[in-house]
C-alpha cells in the first residue's frame, strides 16, 4: 500500500492578515475584527490580541476590557473572499487534487511525489509562492494523514512549517493537549478532563472500547485521531457544488408581492440547510420561467455567507433584474453555489451578539420542530405542500 503524504495549509490569522495588507499601520498591533459595537462579537483577532487572553467568539465588550488599546475593525467579507479565491487559484494551478476545507484552509494529497521531487520541498515552494503573490503569511503541516497534518500546522504557527515523518505520529501527538484533537469541543474536553485525561498521551493509553462506552462511535474516532490514525481522503474541491430550490405554480402569476414572499421563504430554507451542514456560499442565482416557457437566470458572486439577512436582499434585487417582461410567471427558483466549509457566525461582522444568538435559536427550533416552525413574517403563509422544495443537495 502506497504511503500517503497529506499537506495541510492554513492562512495565519487570515482576516487580520488581509486587513494588514490594506493598512500596514496595523502590523504588530493588537487587532480585533468583528462587530464594532459593545454588543458585537470577535470574529478574529491578531496574535498580539491573543496575548491578552482574547479569542474568537468572545463578546467585543469583554475583549476591549482585556485590551483597551486594541484596534477594532468591522470585517470586510468581500476582501476576505477575494483573497481566499486568489489563494485557491494558485493552489489549483499547481496540484491536481486538493480540498478547500474552509475559507482559509486547504488539504493537498501529495502521495507519490517523493519519487520525483520531494513533498516537503514542494510544499515549501508552494508556501513561498502564495506569500509572494498575495502577501499573506501561510503555515503548513505535512504527514501521512489529514489529522496529524492539521495539528502539525497548528504547532507550526505563526508563519511556519512542520514535517512529521512516517512512524513519528504518536510521539509527536503525545505531549500535546487533548484540545488539539479535531472533534474535541468544549463539552467533550470537560468530560475527558473529568476522567483525568489532559494530554493526548493519556488518551493514547486508554482502550478504544472504553472511549466507545463513554462517547459512542465518536469516542472511537477521537481515540484513532489521538493515535495518529486517520484514513479520510482528500475530497476534490469543485466550486460548482450547489443547493437549489424551485416552485412551479398551480396558476401562473404576476403578483410581485407573492413572488418576493416565496423568494424569501426559499432563501430561508436554503440558508438553514447551509448552516446545518456548516457551509457558506459564494454565489446566488435567481431563476424565473414565464408562462410561454422562456427561462431567465441572474446570478451574482458574493462574499461568503450563509446568513438570511445578507442573502435575501440580494435575491430580491436579482428578481427585479430578471423579471423584465409583463408576462405571468409559472416557476421561480433560487440556487446557492460555490460552497465551502465555514460557519455563518464569522460573517456577521456588522451584527450584534444577539443576532448570533437569534440564528442559533432559529436553527435549533427548525431542527427540533421542522423547517416551517420559524419563518420570517414576509414569508408567512407560504407553505409548500404541493412540491418538493429541494432539487439538488450539497453534492455536485
C-alpha positions in Angstrom: 0.0 0.0 0.0 1.4 3.4 -1.0 2.5 5.7 1.8 0.3 8.8 1.9 1.6 12.3 2.0 -1.0 14.8 3.1 -0.3 18.6 3.2 -2.5 20.9 5.3 -2.2 24.7 4.6 -3.7 27.4 6.8 -3.6 31.2 6.2 -2.4 32.6 9.5 -5.0 34.9 11.2 -6.5 35.3 7.8 -8.8 38.2 8.3 -6.2 40.2 10.3 -3.6 39.5 7.6 -5.8 40.8 4.9 -6.5 44.0 6.9 -2.7 44.5 7.3 -2.3 44.2 3.6 -4.7 47.1 3.2 -3.1 49.1 6.0 0.4 48.4 7.2 -0.1 50.6 10.3 -1.9 47.6 11.8 1.3 45.4 11.7 2.5 44.5 15.1 -0.6 45.9 16.9 -3.5 44.1 18.7 -6.3 43.8 16.2 -9.9 42.8 16.8 -12.2 42.0 13.8 -16.0 41.7 14.3 -19.0 43.7 15.3 -17.7 47.1 16.3 -20.4 47.8 18.9 -20.0 46.7 22.5 -22.7 44.1 21.8 -20.7 42.6 18.9 -18.5 39.6 19.0 -14.9 38.9 18.0 -14.7 37.1 14.6 -10.9 37.1 14.5 -8.0 38.6 16.4 -4.3 39.0 16.0 -1.6 37.1 17.9 -0.9 40.4 19.8 -4.5 40.5 20.9 -4.5 36.8 21.9 -1.6 37.6 24.3 -4.3 39.4 26.4 -6.5 36.3 26.6 -8.8 37.3 23.7 -10.2 34.6 21.5 -12.7 34.3 18.7 -16.5 34.4 19.6 -15.7 36.4 22.7 -18.0 39.4 23.3 -16.4 42.5 21.9 -17.1 44.4 25.2 -15.0 41.8 27.1 -12.2 41.9 24.5 -12.0 45.7 24.8 -11.8 45.4 28.6 -8.9 42.9 28.3 -7.1 45.0 25.8 -8.2 48.7 25.7 -5.6 49.7 23.2 -6.8 47.1 20.6 -7.8 48.4 17.2 -11.3 47.2 16.3 -12.2 46.7 12.7 -15.5 45.8 11.2 -15.0 42.8 8.9 -14.8 43.1 5.1 -16.0 39.8 3.8 -15.7 41.0 0.2 -11.9 41.4 0.6 -11.6 38.1 2.5 -13.5 36.3 -0.2 -11.3 37.9 -2.9 -8.0 36.7 -1.2 -9.4 33.3 -0.4 -10.3 32.8 -4.1 -6.8 34.1 -5.1 -5.1 31.6 -3.0 -7.4 28.9 -4.2 -6.4 29.6 -7.8 -2.7 29.5 -7.0 -3.1 26.1 -5.4 -5.4 24.9 -8.3 -2.7 25.8 -10.8 -0.1 23.7 -9.0 -1.9 20.5 -7.9 -4.3 18.0 -9.5 -6.1 17.2 -6.2 -6.9 19.5 -3.3 -9.6 20.1 -0.8 -10.8 23.5 0.3 -12.0 22.8 3.8 -12.8 26.4 4.8 -12.2 29.9 3.6 -8.6 29.8 4.7 -7.7 26.1 5.0 -6.7 23.6 2.3 -5.6 19.9 2.1 -3.4 18.6 -0.7 -2.7 15.0 -1.5 1.0 14.8 -2.5 1.2 11.0 -2.3 3.9 9.7 -4.7 5.6 13.0 -5.2 8.6 12.0 -3.2 9.7 9.8 -6.1 10.1 12.8 -8.3 10.6 15.9 -6.3 10.2 15.7 -2.6 6.9 16.6 -0.8 8.5 18.8 1.8 10.5 20.8 -0.7 7.4 21.2 -3.0 5.2 22.3 -0.1 7.8 24.8 0.9 8.0 26.3 -2.6 4.2 26.4 -2.8 4.1 28.3 0.5 6.6 30.8 -0.8 4.6 31.3 -4.0 1.4 32.0 -2.1 3.1 34.6 0.2 4.9 36.2 -2.8 1.8 36.5 -4.9 -0.6 37.5 -2.2 1.4 38.9 0.7 -0.3 36.6 3.1 1.5 34.5 5.7 0.9 30.8 5.4 1.7 27.8 7.7 1.7 24.2 6.8 1.9 20.7 8.3 2.9 17.6 6.3 2.4 14.0 7.4 0.7 10.7 6.4 -2.9 11.9 7.1 -5.2 14.9 7.5 -5.5 14.9 11.3 -1.7 14.8 12.0 -1.1 17.4 9.3 -3.7 19.8 10.7 -2.4 19.5 14.2 1.2 20.0 12.9 0.1 23.2 11.2 -1.2 24.5 14.5 2.1 23.8 16.1 4.0 25.5 13.2 2.1 28.7 13.6 2.7 31.6 13.2 4.0 31.6 9.7 5.9 28.3 10.0 6.1 24.7 8.6 6.4 21.3 10.2 7.0 17.8 8.8 6.1 14.7 10.8 8.0 11.7 9.4 6.1 8.5 9.0 6.1 6.5 12.2 6.5 9.5 14.4 2.8 10.4 14.6 2.2 9.1 18.1 5.3 10.6 19.6 4.5 14.0 18.0 1.0 14.0 19.4 1.8 12.5 22.8 2.8 15.7 24.8 0.0 17.9 23.3 -3.3 18.9 25.0 -6.4 16.9 24.0 -7.8 20.2 22.9 -5.6 19.9 19.8 -7.6 16.9 18.5 -10.2 17.8 15.9 -13.7 16.9 17.2 -12.8 17.6 20.8 -15.1 20.5 21.6 -15.7 22.2 25.0 -18.2 19.5 26.2 -16.0 16.6 25.2 -13.0 18.3 26.7 -14.7 18.7 30.0 -15.8 15.1 30.0 -12.3 13.8 29.3 -10.8 16.1 31.9 -13.3 14.7 34.5 -11.8 11.3 33.6 -8.3 12.6 34.3 -7.3 13.0 30.7 -5.4 16.2 29.9 -2.7 15.1 27.4 -3.0 13.1 24.3 -0.5 10.6 25.8 -3.1 9.6 28.3 -5.8 9.2 25.7 -3.5 7.0 23.6 -3.2 4.6 26.5 -7.0 4.3 27.0 -8.6 1.3 25.4 -10.8 2.1 22.4 -13.6 0.1 23.9 -13.7 2.4 26.9 -13.9 5.5 24.7 -16.8 3.9 22.8 -18.7 3.2 26.0 -18.2 6.8 27.1 -18.7 8.7 23.8 -20.1 6.2 21.4 -18.7 5.9 17.9 -17.3 9.4 18.1 -15.2 8.2 21.0 -13.5 5.6 18.8 -12.8 8.2 16.1 -11.2 10.6 18.7 -9.1 7.7 20.0 -7.9 6.9 16.5 -7.0 10.6 15.9 -5.1 10.6 19.2 -3.1 7.6 18.0 -2.4 9.3 14.6 -4.8 7.2 12.7 -7.0 8.8 10.0 -7.9 7.2 6.7 -10.2 10.0 5.5 -9.3 11.1 1.9 -8.7 14.5 0.5 -12.0 15.4 -1.1 -11.6 17.1 -4.5 -12.7 20.7 -4.5 -15.3 21.8 -7.1 -16.8 25.3 -7.0 -19.8 24.2 -8.9 -21.3 22.5 -5.8 -24.6 24.0 -5.1 -28.0 23.6 -3.5 -31.2 24.9 -5.1 -35.0 25.0 -4.8 -37.7 25.7 -7.3 -41.5 26.2 -7.2 -43.9 25.6 -10.2 -47.2 27.4 -9.6 -50.6 25.8 -10.0 -51.7 29.0 -11.6 -49.2 31.4 -13.3 -48.8 34.7 -11.5 -47.7 38.2 -12.0 -48.1 39.1 -8.3 -44.7 40.6 -7.3 -45.6 40.6 -3.6 -46.3 36.9 -3.7 -43.1 36.2 -5.7 -41.0 38.1 -3.2 -42.6 36.3 -0.3 -41.9 32.9 -1.9 -38.3 34.0 -2.7 -37.8 34.9 1.0 -39.1 31.6 2.1 -36.9 29.6 -0.3 -33.8 31.5 0.6 -34.5 30.9 4.3 -34.8 27.2 3.6 -31.5 27.1 1.7 -29.5 29.1 4.2 -30.8 26.9 7.1 -29.5 23.9 5.2 -26.2 25.6 4.6 -25.8 26.3 8.3 -26.9 22.9 9.3 -24.1 21.4 7.2 -21.6 24.2 8.2 -21.2 25.6 4.7 -21.2 29.0 3.2 -21.9 30.1 -0.4 -20.1 32.5 -2.7 -22.7 32.9 -5.4 -26.5 33.2 -5.5 -28.8 32.9 -8.6 -32.5 33.5 -9.1 -34.4 31.8 -12.0 -37.9 32.5 -13.4 -39.8 30.8 -16.2 -42.5 32.7 -17.9 -45.9 31.3 -19.0 -44.5 30.8 -22.5 -41.7 28.7 -21.0 -38.9 31.3 -21.7 -36.5 30.8 -18.8 -34.1 33.5 -17.5 -31.5 33.4 -14.7 -29.5 36.1 -13.0 -26.6 35.3 -10.7 -24.1 37.3 -8.6 -20.8 36.4 -6.9 -21.0 37.5 -3.3 -18.8 37.4 -0.2 -19.0 34.0 1.5 -22.0 33.8 3.8 -25.0 31.7 5.0 -26.9 34.4 6.7 -30.5 35.0 5.7 -30.4 38.8 6.1 -27.4 39.1 3.8 -28.8 36.8 1.0 -32.4 37.8 1.0 -31.9 41.4 -0.2 -29.6 40.1 -3.0 -32.2 37.6 -4.1 -34.8 40.3 -4.2 -32.5 42.5 -6.3 -31.8 39.7 -8.7 -35.6 39.0 -9.1 -36.1 42.7 -10.0 -33.4 42.4 -12.6 -34.6 39.2 -14.2 -38.3 40.0 -14.1 -38.4 42.4 -17.1 -41.5 41.3 -19.0 -45.1 41.8 -18.0 -45.8 38.1 -18.6 -47.1 35.7 -16.0 -44.6 33.5 -14.3 -45.0 29.7 -13.9 -41.8 28.9 -12.0 -39.3 30.6 -9.6 -36.1 29.2 -8.2 -33.1 30.1 -6.1 -29.6 28.5 -6.3 -26.7 28.9 -3.9 -23.3 27.8 -5.3 -19.5 28.0 -4.8 -20.0 26.3 -1.4 -17.1 25.9 1.0 -16.9 24.8 4.6 -17.5 27.5 7.1 -19.9 28.9 9.7 -22.2 31.8 9.4 -21.1 33.4 12.7 -17.8 34.7 11.4 -19.5 36.7 8.7 -21.9 38.7 10.9 -19.3 41.5 11.3 -21.9 44.2 11.3 -24.2 42.5 13.7 -24.6 42.3 17.4 -24.2 39.3 19.7 -28.0 39.0 19.9 -28.1 38.4 16.1 -25.8 35.4 16.5 -28.0 34.0 19.3 -31.0 34.6 17.2 -29.7 32.5 14.3 -28.6 29.8 16.8 -32.0 29.7 18.4 -33.8 29.7 15.0 -31.7 26.8 13.7 -32.3 24.9 16.9 -36.1 25.3 16.7 -36.1 24.3 13.0 -34.0 21.2 13.7 -36.3 20.2 16.5 -39.7 21.1 15.2 -39.2 21.3 11.4 -38.1 24.0 9.0 -41.6 25.5 8.9 -41.6 26.1 12.7 -39.8 29.5 12.4 -40.2 31.7 9.3 -39.9 35.4 8.6 -43.0 37.5 8.6 -42.5 38.2 4.9 -43.0 34.6 4.1 -45.8 33.7 6.4 -48.4 31.6 4.7 -46.0 30.3 2.0 -46.4 26.6 2.9 -45.1 24.4 0.1 -47.4 21.4 0.4 -47.6 20.7 -3.3 -43.9 20.3 -4.3 -40.6 19.1 -3.1 -38.6 22.3 -2.2 -35.1 20.9 -2.7 -34.0 20.0 -6.2 -30.3 19.2 -5.6 -28.2 18.8 -2.5 -24.7 19.5 -1.3 -23.1 17.3 -3.8 -22.2 18.3 -7.4 
